[in-house]
Amino acid sequence: MKIAIVGTGYVGLVTGVCLAEIGHCVTCVDIDHGKIGQLQAGRVPFFEPGLAELLEKQQQRERLSFTVSHADAFARAEVIFLAVGTPQGADGMPDLRALTEAACAIGRYVRQDVLVVVKSTVPVGTTHSLQSLIAGQLAHPVKVRFAANPEFLREGSAVYDTFHGDRIVIGTEEGEAARMLEEVYRPLSIPILHTDIRSAEMIKYASNAFLAAKISFINEIANLCERLGATIEDVARGMGMDQRIGEKFLRAGIGYGGSCFPKDVKALLKMAERSGYSFSILQAVEQVNGRQQLLLIEKAAKRWGDLRGKRMALLGLAFKPDTDDMREAPSLVVARALLERGAQVAAYDPVSMGNARTLLPGQVQFAASAEAALEGADAAFVLTEWEEFTRPAFARQLQRMKAKVVFDGRNCLDASVMREQGVEYYPIGRGEVSEPVLTSIHEKRRER
Ligand code: NAD
């Protein structure tokens, strides 16, 4: 099919490249001339594993093209996906200006019947509003159908997720729209759930809010484990073996961040508030997360009292590994809190240094390597579980520190290795028994 994608961010570009890979003819449009220039030259403007290879392949096959002209992108499109950003607005609701502009462009430029698919995460009712907006703007007498088709990919494994998603949600009240979207996705063989538009919009928020709740819940259990002498990894494992609970999203740490969970939780809270409903659990989820992001600061303050003049190495800045996305990353909160308390901060991340420079306060020093950040440091804060920090070479680099104190915000370091290196090690959620035992017993049993 002939497809146009509006917005070439993490969602739009991955969707465009993957739809080309399964045989569609895709044109991606963006208002960012720099991004489109890079894409036309075959370069991915952000870090996403596996995407560059697929981009090159599809450009060579001439199934994928890029433009800054909405008119060109929509010229022959049968389906238009809206994948522009919906960042948090000042009132806590998503800022829908990009979406409104994109909708106006559809009204102006489509000259044939088309299916408009809202892939951006939007408050319940938005797709219907866009429908009215576009109807009022149409410059040509064409039939425009609508569907809400929320996206569930994860940054860092976005390509894999697009080909192996758990479900595709198609929200529409029009049979022909549902048929067309099924046709688009048929080669993926992913289960499809058909709903009305509002339910599809809600599924996205409910899913992200639930995952955020799982994270805040396990973090609360971790904090309690520390106080009661239990070990969070063993507790999480024991919980996760229950299929009603599931093992995913039970990793304790310094809370969730990123471009989706914080803003989607806030938006759902706002939607609830506007409809006169008090969403108590979700209020607590957000509150717990805010506190959890400062947990390592609390631990450091307890360790030293006064943090003034201390040199702190921040290792890992992206909100999670395998992405360069720094939006709402917990590292931003930790860096600001350390600076406020008078500490010096040296920061390093394997891929997100470019984005970090634009988002972290000016006083932060940027180190070219983990080793350089650790040089002469009083403490290290591991904030993203990059694979690099779990290698033996990293443990050896800790010897460059002035004082070998490590706060592990992701529980990704090996406690026994830390002990061997003489490190004063602070993980999250481990009481007196400081290493997970359930895992090792389980592994020994398997070895037998
Ligand atoms: P992004 O900020 O990375 O990219 C958005 C792109 O849209 C930018 O390149 C911007 O220049 C472009 N744009 C803005 N206005 C435009 C217009 N009028 N015409 C053409 N292009 C325009 O955003 P993202 O992270 O890809 O997220 C897109 C949407 O998908 C959001 O609603 C987000 O909540 C949702 N989502 C994101 C993820 C994720 O992991 N990033 C996952 C699921 C859903």
Residues whose N, C-alpha, C, O or C-beta is under 5 A from the ligand:
A	BS01	NAD	V6 G7 T8 G9 Y10 V11 G12 V29 D30 I31 D32 A83 V84 G85 T86 A98 E101 A102 K119 S120 T121 E151 F152 L153 R154 E155 S259
